[in-house]
Amino acid sequence: MASIPTDIDVFYVVYRPDLQPLKDSLQALAEQQGEGFQRLHLCMWDNSQDVTVHAELKELLAPFRDIFASTRLIQSEDNLGFGRGNNRLLDASEQPWVLLMNQDAVPEPGALHELATSLASQGEQVAALELRQIPFEHPKEYNPSTGITPWVSGAACLIRREALTAVGGFDEGFFMYAEDVDLSWRLRAAGWQLVYVPRAAVWHDTYRNPGEEKPMQAVEGTLNNLLMRVRYGRLIDVFIGLLGVFREVLAPSSFKGRRWQFLRLYARFARLAPQYHRSRIRPAPGVDFAADFRGWNFSRHREGAFVSFRRAEEWAEHPQPLVSIIVRTHKRPAMLREALQSLVRQTWNNLQVVVVEDGEPLSQPMLESEFASLNLRYLATGQNVGRSAAGNRALALAEGEWIGFLDDDDQLFADHIEVLLSQAQNAGVKGVYGLADEVLTELNSVAPLDYRETGTLLRYRQPFSRFLLWHHNYLPIQSVLFHRSLYEQHGGFAEDMDQLEDWDLWVRYSLEHDFLMLEKTTSRYRVPASQQHSKERLAQLDAAYVDARRRQDALQFTISPRQFVDMAEAYHSGLAVQVQRHARLRVWLQRMGLLGLARQVRGRWLRLRGH
C-alpha cells in the first residue's frame, strides 16, 4: 500500500483567470491543509503575458504565503498551454506527489481527506488519482469496485512524480485538449494504473448551459483525437476518424465558421500526423493496454453526463436520510467482495449495508476483516431458505428511510444513491430508478473468481409506465431506490417465488405511487454470455413469468378516467420507443452473434402471450 506523503505540490497553470474562483480554490485548499496532507506547496505558472494580470495574481497570493508551506508564482514569456506549463512547474518543484488543479476548480469540503484516504489504500502501481467534478461528472466509464479508470482529467488529479517523470511528463505538442488523455495512456502503456476517487470532489462549473458545444473544444479536440489515433490506434481507427471529420463538415453549423474550421482540419492533420506516427506508443512487455476510441471520446461513456450534483452546502439544506442497501448472497464470497467494494465507494455517507447469506456463513471472515469501515449488518440463515426469504430477512433488518437492493454479482456506480435520492427529493416521489448497464459475462470460476466481460448493453430506458410494468419488468433490481413506507404498506417478497420476485414487488409498490426514471447510468448487472446458460435461464424465466402474471389477478387498482387515458397514451408512446430500440438492439445482437438466441427468446415470449 502507498504511504500518505506529508508534503505535496499543488500546480496551477493559469491564463488570465477570473480571480474570484481562483481565490475560492486557494481558500478551500488552505482550509483543508492538514486534512490528510500536512503541508501544501503552491506552484503557479502564469501564461497570461499581461503585466496587470500578473500583478493581480501576486496580490491574490499574498495572504496565502503564510498559510501554505511554500508559494511560487512564475511568469511565462509566452502562453505555453496547459501541458508545457505543468512540465515547467514539475522542473521547479520536488515533492513526490503533485496535485493538478484548474484555475476554476474549487475543492469541496473534505476533498483532500478523501483523496489521502484513497491514496493510502492504493498499491505502488497506481500513478494517478482523479477527483470527481461537479455539478457535472465526467461520464467516462470506470470500474465501480476498484475505481480503475481509462484516463484521468487534468482538471483535478493527484499524480505520482516518479510516474510522471518516467514517461516524460505531458506531451508539449498538445496545446489544449487531450493532453491529459495522452499522458494517461502513456502511463497505462508503461504499466501504471489510474484510479477515480468520486468521494473527493471539486466544483468545476465550465458550462453556461448543459450540453453546449464549445467551438474551440469541438475543433481542437477533434484534431487531437485524430492525432491520438495515429499515435495509439490502428489504420482503421485513423480512417474512421477522418470519415468522422467529413460528417462534422456536413453537420448543421452550431457556431460561425464551423464547417470551414472542420474542413481545415484535414490540412492541419496532414502536417502534424507524421510526427505522431514517429512517436507511436507500444505497451511495455506484459502490459495489457489498448486504445479505445468511441466516436470523439476516448472510452465508453455512461448515460447522463449533464445530470447535476448538489454541492455540500446545498445538501446541508436538505434531509440526508439513512439508506439501507440489501445484499443477498449464496456461496460466492469473492463476487460479494466486488459488490461491497462498490458500496464502500458510494458518495452517500449515511449508509447501512445489510448482507444476508442464504446458507452457511462462508462470507463472514471476509466481511469482518475487509469491511469493518461499513455500517454493516450480517446474517447467515444456516439452512438454505431461498432468494425471496433471504431478502425478507434482510428487509426486516433494514433501518433506512430509503431502501435498495444489490445482488452479489451486480455493482453500483459511486453516485447511485446520491443522485437517485436527490431526484426523489426534488420530485417528491417514493420510488426512483436509474439506467443500468447489462454486462455479458463469461464466468469461468467462482472460487477463485475468474470471469471475462464480453459486452455491455443499455437494455432499458423506459420512463415509468404502469401499463408496461404490468406487462413486463423493465426495472433491474439494483437500479431502484424506494421509501420504506412502501415496504411497510405492501410487504416484502413473495417467498414462494424464486424468479421474478422483484417484478412482483415493483408491481405492488407502484399500485398507488408513481416511480421516477433518472436518465443516468448508476448501476450495472451481469447476465451469462454463454448461449447455453442463457437458454437455461430463459427456461426458468418462462415458467416464472406465467406465475407472476397470475399473481396480478389478486391485485386491485383504483383509477380515474383521466388517469386511464394518460396511462394509455404513455403505454402507446412506450411501445413506439420500443420499436426504435428493437431496431438498434437487432444491429447489436448481430454484431455479438446472438441474433439466433434472441429470435428463440422472442418466439417463446409471443407464445406466452398467446400469439
C-alpha positions as CSV (number, residue, x, y, z in Angstrom):
1,M,0.0,0.0,0.0
2,A,1.1,3.6,-0.7
3,S,2.0,5.8,2.2
4,I,0.5,9.2,2.6
5,P,3.1,11.9,1.9
6,T,3.3,14.7,4.4
7,D,4.0,17.2,1.7
8,I,2.6,17.6,-1.8
9,D,3.0,20.1,-4.6
10,V,-0.1,21.9,-5.9
11,F,0.1,23.1,-9.5
12,Y,-2.0,25.8,-11.2
13,V,-1.4,26.8,-14.8
14,V,-3.4,29.9,-15.3
15,Y,-4.3,32.2,-18.2
16,R,-6.0,35.5,-17.4
17,P,-8.1,33.8,-14.8
18,D,-11.3,35.0,-13.2
19,L,-9.8,35.9,-9.8
20,Q,-12.8,35.0,-7.6
21,P,-13.0,31.3,-8.5
22,L,-9.2,31.1,-8.2
23,K,-9.3,32.7,-4.8
24,D,-12.1,30.3,-3.8
25,S,-9.9,27.4,-4.9
26,L,-6.9,28.6,-2.9
27,Q,-9.0,29.3,0.1
28,A,-10.6,25.8,0.0
29,L,-7.1,24.3,-0.2
30,A,-5.9,26.5,2.7
31,E,-8.8,25.4,4.9
32,Q,-8.1,21.7,4.1
33,Q,-4.3,21.8,4.6
34,G,-3.5,19.3,7.3
35,E,-6.5,17.1,6.4
36,G,-4.6,14.1,5.0
37,F,-1.7,16.1,3.6
38,Q,0.1,18.1,6.3
39,R,1.8,20.7,4.0
40,L,0.9,22.0,0.6
41,H,3.5,23.7,-1.6
42,L,1.8,26.0,-4.1
43,C,3.3,26.4,-7.6
44,M,1.6,28.7,-10.1
45,W,2.5,29.2,-13.8
46,D,1.2,32.4,-15.3
47,N,0.6,32.1,-19.1
48,S,-1.3,35.4,-19.2
49,Q,1.5,37.5,-20.8
50,D,0.0,40.5,-19.1
51,V,1.8,42.7,-16.5
52,T,-1.5,43.8,-14.9
53,V,-2.8,40.3,-14.6
54,H,0.5,39.1,-13.1
55,A,0.4,41.9,-10.5
56,E,-3.2,40.9,-9.6
57,L,-2.0,37.3,-9.1
58,K,0.8,38.5,-6.8
59,E,-1.7,40.4,-4.8
60,L,-4.1,37.4,-4.7
61,L,-1.3,35.1,-3.4
62,A,0.0,37.5,-0.7
63,P,-2.4,36.3,2.1
64,F,-1.6,32.7,1.4
65,R,2.2,32.9,1.7
66,D,1.9,32.5,5.5
67,I,-0.6,29.6,5.1
68,F,0.9,27.2,2.6
69,A,4.3,25.6,3.2
70,S,5.6,27.5,0.2
71,T,4.3,29.5,-2.7
72,R,5.8,30.2,-6.1
73,L,4.5,32.4,-8.9
74,I,6.3,32.1,-12.2
75,Q,5.5,34.4,-15.1
76,S,5.9,32.9,-18.6
77,E,7.1,34.9,-21.5
78,D,4.8,33.0,-23.9
79,N,1.5,31.2,-23.5
80,L,2.8,27.7,-23.2
81,G,-0.6,26.0,-22.7
82,F,-1.6,23.5,-20.0
83,G,0.9,20.7,-20.6
84,R,4.0,22.7,-21.1
85,G,3.2,24.9,-18.2
86,N,2.8,21.9,-15.9
87,N,6.1,20.4,-17.2
88,R,7.9,23.7,-16.2
89,L,6.4,23.5,-12.8
90,L,7.5,19.9,-12.5
91,D,11.1,21.0,-13.1
92,A,10.8,23.7,-10.5
93,S,9.4,21.5,-7.7
94,E,10.3,18.4,-5.8
95,Q,7.5,16.8,-3.8
96,P,6.7,13.1,-4.5
97,W,3.1,13.7,-5.4
98,V,1.6,16.6,-7.5
99,L,-2.0,17.8,-7.3
100,L,-3.0,19.4,-10.6
101,M,-5.8,22.0,-10.3
102,N,-7.6,24.0,-12.9
103,Q,-7.8,27.7,-12.1
104,D,-11.6,27.5,-11.6
105,A,-11.8,24.1,-9.8
106,V,-12.8,24.5,-6.1
107,P,-12.3,21.6,-3.8
108,E,-15.4,20.6,-1.8
109,P,-15.1,20.2,2.0
110,G,-13.2,17.0,2.9
111,A,-11.8,16.5,-0.6
112,L,-8.2,16.3,0.4
113,H,-9.0,14.0,3.3
114,E,-10.9,11.6,1.0
115,L,-8.0,11.8,-1.5
116,A,-5.4,11.0,1.1
117,T,-7.5,8.1,2.5
118,S,-7.9,6.7,-1.0
119,L,-4.2,7.1,-1.7
120,A,-3.3,5.1,1.5
121,S,-5.3,2.1,0.2
122,Q,-3.6,2.0,-3.3
123,G,-0.8,-0.1,-4.4
124,E,2.6,1.1,-5.7
125,Q,1.5,0.6,-9.3
126,V,-1.1,3.5,-9.0
127,A,0.2,6.6,-10.8
128,A,-2.8,9.0,-10.5
129,L,-6.0,9.6,-8.6
130,E,-8.7,11.7,-10.2
131,L,-11.2,13.8,-8.2
132,R,-14.9,14.0,-9.2
133,Q,-16.1,17.1,-10.9
134,I,-19.4,18.6,-10.0
135,P,-22.0,19.9,-10.9
136,F,-21.4,17.6,-13.9
137,E,-19.4,14.5,-13.5
138,H,-17.3,13.4,-16.5
139,P,-19.3,10.4,-17.9
140,K,-16.4,8.1,-18.8
141,E,-16.9,4.6,-17.5
142,Y,-14.9,3.2,-14.6
143,N,-14.8,0.1,-12.6
144,P,-17.3,0.6,-9.7
145,S,-15.4,-1.8,-7.4
146,T,-11.8,-0.8,-7.9
147,G,-12.1,2.7,-9.2
148,I,-9.8,1.8,-12.1
149,T,-10.4,4.3,-14.9
150,P,-9.2,4.5,-18.5
151,W,-7.8,8.0,-18.2
152,V,-7.7,10.9,-15.7
153,S,-8.7,14.5,-16.2
154,G,-6.1,17.2,-15.6
155,A,-8.7,19.5,-14.1
156,A,-8.2,17.9,-10.7
157,C,-6.0,14.9,-10.1
158,L,-3.1,13.8,-7.9
159,I,-0.1,12.3,-9.8
160,R,2.9,10.4,-8.7
161,R,6.1,12.4,-9.6
162,E,8.0,9.2,-10.3
163,A,5.5,8.1,-12.9
164,L,5.1,11.5,-14.4
165,T,8.9,11.8,-14.9
166,A,9.3,8.3,-16.1
167,V,7.0,8.9,-19.1
168,G,8.4,12.3,-19.9
169,G,5.6,14.5,-18.5
170,F,2.9,16.0,-20.7
171,D,3.4,15.9,-24.5
172,E,4.1,19.5,-25.3
173,G,2.7,19.1,-28.8
174,F,-0.8,19.2,-27.3
175,F,-1.5,22.9,-26.5
176,M,-5.1,22.3,-25.4
177,Y,-7.4,19.2,-25.1
178,A,-6.4,15.5,-25.0
179,E,-3.1,16.2,-23.2
180,D,-4.4,14.5,-20.1
181,V,-5.7,11.5,-22.1
182,D,-2.3,11.2,-23.8
183,L,-0.5,11.3,-20.5
184,S,-2.9,8.8,-19.1
185,W,-2.4,6.3,-21.9
186,R,1.3,6.6,-21.8
187,L,1.2,5.8,-18.1
188,R,-1.0,2.8,-18.7
189,A,1.1,1.6,-21.6
190,A,4.1,1.7,-19.2
191,G,2.2,-0.5,-16.7
192,W,0.8,2.1,-14.3
193,Q,-2.8,2.2,-13.1
194,L,-5.2,5.2,-12.8
195,V,-7.9,5.5,-10.1
196,Y,-11.1,7.5,-9.9
197,V,-11.9,8.9,-6.4
198,P,-15.5,10.1,-6.6
199,R,-15.7,10.7,-2.8
200,A,-13.2,13.6,-3.3
201,A,-15.0,16.3,-5.3
202,V,-14.3,19.7,-6.8
203,W,-16.7,22.3,-8.0
204,H,-15.8,22.9,-11.7
205,D,-18.7,24.5,-13.5
206,T,-17.5,25.0,-17.0
207,Y,-20.8,25.0,-19.0
208,R,-23.1,28.0,-19.3
209,N,-25.8,25.6,-20.5
210,P,-25.7,21.8,-20.1
211,G,-24.7,20.1,-23.3
212,E,-23.5,23.3,-25.0
213,E,-20.9,22.9,-27.8
214,K,-17.7,25.0,-27.2
215,P,-16.2,26.0,-30.6
216,M,-12.5,25.7,-29.6
217,Q,-13.1,22.4,-27.8
218,A,-15.1,21.0,-30.7
219,V,-12.4,21.8,-33.3
220,E,-9.2,21.4,-31.3
221,G,-10.5,18.4,-29.5
222,T,-11.3,16.7,-32.8
223,L,-7.8,17.4,-34.3
224,N,-6.1,16.0,-31.2
225,N,-8.4,12.9,-31.3
226,L,-7.1,12.3,-34.9
227,L,-3.5,12.7,-33.7
228,M,-4.2,10.3,-30.8
229,R,-5.5,7.7,-33.3
230,V,-2.2,8.0,-35.2
231,R,-0.1,7.5,-32.1
232,Y,-2.2,4.8,-30.4
233,G,-4.7,3.3,-32.9
234,R,-4.8,1.1,-35.9
235,L,-5.1,2.3,-39.5
236,I,-8.9,1.6,-39.4
237,D,-9.1,4.0,-36.4
238,V,-7.5,6.7,-38.3
239,F,-9.8,6.1,-41.3
240,I,-12.9,6.2,-39.1
241,G,-11.6,9.5,-37.6
242,L,-11.1,11.1,-40.9
243,L,-14.6,10.0,-42.0
244,G,-15.9,11.5,-38.8
245,V,-14.5,14.9,-39.7
246,F,-16.3,14.7,-43.0
247,R,-19.6,14.1,-41.1
248,E,-18.8,17.1,-39.0
249,V,-18.4,19.2,-42.1
250,L,-21.8,18.2,-43.3
251,A,-23.5,18.6,-39.9
252,P,-25.6,21.7,-39.1
253,S,-23.5,24.6,-38.2
254,S,-23.8,25.4,-34.4
255,F,-21.3,28.3,-34.5
256,K,-20.0,30.7,-37.0
257,G,-17.4,29.2,-39.3
258,R,-17.9,25.7,-38.0
259,R,-17.8,23.9,-41.4
260,W,-14.8,25.8,-42.6
261,Q,-12.8,25.1,-39.4
262,F,-13.6,21.4,-39.6
263,L,-12.7,21.3,-43.3
264,R,-9.3,22.9,-42.5
265,L,-8.6,20.0,-40.1
266,Y,-7.6,17.8,-43.0
267,A,-4.6,20.1,-43.9
268,R,-3.6,20.6,-40.2
269,F,-3.8,16.8,-39.7
270,A,-1.7,16.1,-42.7
271,R,1.0,18.5,-41.5
272,L,1.1,17.0,-37.9
273,A,0.4,13.3,-38.4
274,P,4.0,12.3,-39.4
275,Q,5.5,13.4,-36.0
276,Y,2.8,11.5,-34.1
277,H,3.3,8.4,-36.2
278,R,7.1,8.6,-35.4
279,S,6.2,8.7,-31.7
280,R,3.8,5.7,-31.7
281,I,3.3,4.1,-28.3
282,R,3.6,0.4,-27.7
283,P,2.7,-1.3,-24.4
284,A,5.6,-2.4,-22.3
285,P,6.1,-6.3,-22.2
286,G,3.3,-8.0,-20.3
287,V,1.1,-4.8,-20.1
288,D,-2.5,-5.2,-21.2
289,F,-3.3,-1.9,-22.8
290,A,-5.2,-1.0,-25.9
291,A,-6.6,2.4,-27.0
292,D,-10.3,2.8,-27.0
293,F,-11.9,5.3,-29.5
294,R,-15.6,5.8,-29.2
295,G,-16.5,8.5,-31.7
296,W,-14.7,11.6,-30.5
297,N,-14.4,10.1,-27.0
298,F,-11.6,8.1,-25.5
299,S,-13.6,5.5,-23.6
300,R,-17.2,4.2,-23.2
301,H,-19.4,6.8,-21.6
302,R,-22.2,6.3,-19.1
303,E,-25.5,8.0,-19.9
304,G,-26.4,11.1,-18.0
305,A,-23.4,13.4,-18.5
306,F,-25.5,16.5,-17.6
307,V,-27.3,15.3,-14.5
308,S,-26.3,17.8,-11.9
309,F,-24.9,17.2,-8.4
310,R,-25.6,19.3,-5.3
311,R,-22.7,21.0,-3.6
312,A,-22.0,20.2,0.1
313,E,-23.6,23.5,1.1
314,E,-26.8,22.6,-0.8
315,W,-27.0,19.2,0.8
316,A,-26.8,20.9,4.2
317,E,-30.3,22.4,3.4
318,H,-31.8,19.0,2.5
319,P,-32.5,15.9,4.6
320,Q,-29.8,13.3,4.4
321,P,-31.7,10.2,5.5
322,L,-30.3,6.7,6.3
323,V,-30.3,4.5,3.2
324,S,-30.2,0.7,3.5
325,I,-28.8,-1.4,0.7
326,I,-29.7,-5.1,0.9
327,V,-27.3,-7.7,-0.5
328,R,-28.4,-11.3,-0.9
329,T,-25.6,-13.8,-1.4
330,H,-25.1,-17.6,-1.6
331,K,-21.7,-19.3,-1.6
332,R,-19.9,-16.5,-3.6
333,P,-17.6,-14.6,-1.2
334,A,-15.3,-13.3,-3.9
335,M,-18.1,-12.0,-6.0
336,L,-19.7,-10.5,-2.9
337,R,-16.5,-8.6,-2.3
338,E,-16.7,-6.7,-5.6
339,A,-20.4,-5.8,-4.9
340,L,-19.4,-4.5,-1.4
341,Q,-16.4,-2.6,-2.8
342,S,-18.8,-0.6,-4.9
343,L,-20.7,0.3,-1.8
344,V,-17.6,1.4,0.0
345,R,-17.1,3.9,-2.8
346,Q,-20.6,5.4,-2.5
347,T,-20.6,9.2,-2.2
348,W,-23.5,8.9,0.2
349,N,-22.3,8.7,3.8
350,N,-25.4,7.9,5.7
351,L,-25.5,4.3,4.6
352,Q,-26.4,0.9,6.1
353,V,-25.5,-2.3,4.3
354,V,-27.4,-5.4,5.2
355,V,-25.9,-8.7,3.9
356,V,-27.9,-11.9,4.2
357,E,-26.2,-15.1,3.3
358,D,-28.5,-17.9,2.2
359,G,-26.9,-20.8,4.0
360,E,-23.6,-21.2,5.9
361,P,-21.6,-18.1,7.0
362,L,-18.9,-18.5,4.3
363,S,-18.5,-14.8,3.8
364,Q,-18.3,-13.8,7.5
365,P,-14.5,-13.9,7.9
366,M,-14.1,-11.7,4.8
367,L,-16.7,-9.2,6.0
368,E,-15.1,-8.8,9.4
369,S,-11.6,-8.4,8.0
370,E,-12.1,-6.3,4.9
371,F,-15.3,-4.2,5.5
372,A,-15.1,-3.1,9.1
373,S,-15.5,0.5,7.9
374,L,-19.0,-0.1,6.6
375,N,-22.1,0.3,8.7
376,L,-22.9,-3.4,8.1
377,R,-25.3,-5.9,9.5
378,Y,-24.8,-9.6,8.6
379,L,-27.0,-12.6,8.9
380,A,-26.4,-16.2,7.7
381,T,-29.6,-18.3,7.5
382,G,-27.8,-21.5,8.2
383,Q,-30.1,-23.6,6.1
384,N,-30.9,-22.6,2.5
385,V,-34.2,-20.6,2.6
386,G,-34.2,-19.2,-1.0
387,R,-33.7,-15.8,-2.5
388,S,-37.0,-14.3,-1.5
389,A,-37.0,-15.5,2.1
390,A,-33.4,-14.2,2.4
391,G,-34.5,-10.9,1.0
392,N,-37.3,-10.6,3.5
393,R,-35.0,-11.3,6.4
394,A,-32.8,-8.5,5.2
395,L,-35.7,-6.2,4.8
396,A,-36.6,-6.9,8.4
397,L,-33.1,-5.8,9.4
398,A,-33.0,-2.7,7.3
399,E,-33.3,0.5,9.3
400,G,-33.1,3.1,6.5
401,E,-35.8,5.5,5.5
402,W,-34.9,4.5,1.9
403,I,-34.0,1.0,0.7
404,G,-32.4,-0.5,-2.3
405,F,-31.1,-4.0,-3.4
406,L,-27.8,-5.1,-4.8
407,D,-27.3,-8.7,-5.9
408,D,-23.9,-10.1,-5.2
409,D,-22.9,-10.2,-8.8
410,D,-24.0,-6.6,-9.5
411,Q,-22.3,-3.2,-8.9
412,L,-23.4,0.3,-8.1
413,F,-21.5,3.3,-9.5
414,A,-20.4,5.6,-6.8
415,D,-23.1,8.3,-7.3
416,H,-26.0,5.8,-7.4
417,I,-27.6,6.7,-4.0
418,E,-26.7,10.4,-4.1
419,V,-28.3,11.2,-7.5
420,L,-31.3,9.0,-7.1
421,L,-32.1,10.4,-3.6
422,S,-31.6,13.9,-4.8
423,Q,-34.0,13.4,-7.7
424,A,-36.6,11.7,-5.4
425,Q,-36.5,14.6,-3.0
426,N,-36.9,17.1,-5.9
427,A,-39.9,15.3,-7.4
428,G,-41.5,14.2,-4.1
429,V,-41.8,10.6,-5.2
430,K,-41.4,7.4,-3.2
431,G,-39.7,5.3,-5.9
432,V,-36.9,6.3,-8.2
433,Y,-34.7,4.3,-10.6
434,G,-31.6,5.0,-12.8
435,L,-30.4,3.4,-16.0
436,A,-28.4,0.2,-15.7
437,D,-25.8,-1.4,-18.0
438,E,-26.3,-5.1,-18.8
439,V,-22.9,-6.8,-18.9
440,L,-22.5,-10.0,-20.8
441,T,-20.1,-12.1,-18.6
442,E,-18.3,-15.4,-19.0
443,L,-17.9,-16.8,-15.6
444,N,-15.1,-19.4,-15.5
445,S,-14.8,-19.9,-11.8
446,V,-16.4,-18.6,-8.6
447,A,-13.5,-19.7,-6.3
448,P,-11.1,-18.3,-7.2
449,L,-13.1,-15.6,-9.0
450,D,-12.4,-15.7,-12.7
451,Y,-14.6,-14.0,-15.3
452,R,-14.5,-12.0,-18.5
453,E,-16.9,-9.3,-19.6
454,T,-17.6,-9.6,-23.3
455,G,-20.1,-6.8,-24.0
456,T,-22.2,-4.1,-22.4
457,L,-25.7,-3.1,-23.4
458,L,-28.1,-0.5,-22.1
459,R,-31.3,-2.6,-22.5
460,Y,-33.9,-0.5,-20.6
461,R,-34.5,3.2,-20.9
462,Q,-38.2,3.2,-20.0
463,P,-39.9,6.2,-18.3
464,F,-42.3,5.0,-15.7
465,S,-45.5,3.3,-17.1
466,R,-47.8,1.1,-15.0
467,F,-49.2,-0.5,-18.1
468,L,-45.8,-1.6,-19.3
469,L,-44.7,-2.6,-15.8
470,W,-47.8,-4.8,-15.5
471,H,-46.8,-6.5,-18.8
472,H,-43.0,-6.9,-18.2
473,N,-40.3,-5.9,-15.8
474,Y,-38.1,-3.1,-17.0
475,L,-36.6,-2.3,-13.6
476,P,-33.4,-4.2,-12.9
477,I,-33.5,-4.9,-9.1
478,Q,-30.3,-2.9,-8.2
479,S,-31.5,0.2,-10.2
480,V,-34.3,1.1,-7.8
481,L,-34.4,3.1,-4.6
482,F,-37.7,3.2,-2.7
483,H,-39.1,4.7,0.5
484,R,-39.6,2.2,3.4
485,S,-43.3,3.2,3.7
486,L,-43.9,1.1,0.5
487,Y,-42.4,-1.9,2.3
488,E,-44.4,-1.3,5.4
489,Q,-47.6,-1.0,3.3
490,H,-47.2,-3.8,0.8
491,G,-44.7,-6.2,2.5
492,G,-41.7,-7.9,1.0
493,F,-41.0,-10.6,-1.5
494,A,-43.4,-13.5,-2.1
495,E,-41.4,-16.3,-0.5
496,D,-42.7,-19.0,-2.8
497,M,-41.2,-17.2,-5.8
498,D,-37.5,-17.8,-6.8
499,Q,-37.6,-15.9,-10.1
500,L,-39.1,-12.5,-11.0
501,E,-39.8,-11.9,-7.3
502,D,-38.5,-8.3,-7.8
503,W,-41.1,-7.7,-10.7
504,D,-43.9,-8.9,-8.4
505,L,-42.6,-6.5,-5.7
506,W,-42.4,-3.4,-8.1
507,V,-45.9,-4.1,-9.4
508,R,-47.3,-4.0,-5.8
509,Y,-45.2,-1.0,-4.8
510,S,-46.3,1.1,-7.8
511,L,-50.0,0.4,-7.4
512,E,-50.6,3.7,-5.6
513,H,-47.3,5.6,-6.2
514,D,-45.5,6.8,-9.3
515,F,-41.9,6.0,-9.8
516,L,-39.4,8.4,-11.4
517,M,-36.8,7.5,-14.0
518,L,-33.4,9.2,-13.9
519,E,-31.6,9.2,-17.3
520,K,-28.2,8.4,-15.8
521,T,-26.4,5.1,-15.7
522,T,-25.9,4.4,-12.0
523,S,-25.5,0.6,-11.8
524,R,-24.6,-2.5,-13.8
525,Y,-25.8,-6.1,-13.7
526,R,-24.4,-9.3,-15.2
527,V,-26.0,-11.8,-17.4
528,P,-24.5,-15.0,-18.8
529,A,-22.6,-14.6,-22.1
530,S,-22.9,-18.3,-22.8
531,Q,-25.8,-19.1,-25.1
532,Q,-26.3,-22.4,-23.2
533,H,-26.5,-20.7,-19.9
534,S,-28.8,-18.1,-21.3
535,K,-31.2,-20.8,-22.6
536,E,-31.3,-22.4,-19.2
537,R,-32.0,-19.1,-17.6
538,L,-34.7,-18.3,-20.1
539,A,-36.4,-21.6,-19.5
540,Q,-36.7,-20.8,-15.8
541,L,-38.0,-17.3,-16.5
542,D,-40.6,-18.7,-18.9
543,A,-42.4,-20.5,-16.1
544,A,-41.8,-17.7,-13.6
545,Y,-43.4,-15.2,-16.0
546,V,-46.7,-17.2,-16.2
547,D,-46.8,-17.4,-12.4
548,A,-46.0,-13.7,-11.9
549,R,-48.8,-12.7,-14.3
550,R,-51.2,-15.0,-12.4
551,R,-50.5,-13.2,-9.1
552,Q,-51.6,-9.9,-10.6
553,D,-55.1,-11.3,-10.7
554,A,-55.4,-10.7,-7.0
555,L,-54.3,-7.1,-7.1
556,Q,-56.8,-4.2,-7.3
557,F,-56.1,-0.8,-8.8
558,T,-58.3,2.3,-8.5
559,I,-58.1,4.8,-11.3
560,S,-60.0,7.8,-12.6
561,P,-61.0,8.1,-16.3
562,R,-58.4,10.9,-16.9
563,Q,-55.7,8.8,-15.3
564,F,-56.7,5.9,-17.5
565,V,-56.3,8.0,-20.7
566,D,-52.9,9.3,-19.5
567,M,-51.8,5.7,-18.9
568,A,-53.0,4.5,-22.2
569,E,-51.1,7.3,-24.0
570,A,-48.0,6.6,-22.1
571,Y,-48.3,2.9,-22.9
572,H,-48.6,3.6,-26.7
573,S,-45.7,6.1,-26.5
574,G,-43.6,3.4,-24.8
575,L,-44.4,0.9,-27.5
576,A,-43.3,3.3,-30.2
577,V,-40.0,3.9,-28.4
578,Q,-39.6,0.1,-28.0
579,V,-39.9,-0.3,-31.8
580,Q,-37.0,2.1,-32.4
581,R,-34.9,0.4,-29.7
582,H,-35.5,-3.1,-31.0
583,A,-34.1,-2.0,-34.4
584,R,-30.9,-0.8,-32.6
585,L,-30.8,-3.9,-30.5
586,R,-31.1,-6.1,-33.6
587,V,-27.9,-4.5,-35.0
588,W,-26.1,-5.0,-31.7
589,L,-27.2,-8.7,-31.5
590,Q,-25.9,-9.3,-35.0
591,R,-22.5,-7.9,-34.1
592,M,-22.4,-10.0,-30.9
593,G,-23.5,-13.2,-32.7
594,L,-26.6,-13.5,-30.5
595,L,-29.4,-12.9,-33.1
596,G,-30.4,-16.6,-33.3
597,L,-30.8,-16.8,-29.5
598,A,-32.8,-13.6,-29.5
599,R,-35.2,-15.0,-32.0
600,Q,-35.8,-18.0,-29.9
601,V,-36.5,-15.8,-26.9
602,R,-38.9,-13.7,-28.9
603,G,-40.7,-16.9,-30.1
604,R,-41.2,-18.1,-26.5
605,W,-42.4,-14.6,-25.4
606,L,-45.0,-14.5,-28.1
607,R,-46.3,-18.0,-27.3
608,L,-46.6,-17.0,-23.6
609,R,-48.8,-14.0,-24.7
610,G,-51.0,-16.4,-26.8
611,H,-49.8,-15.3,-30.3
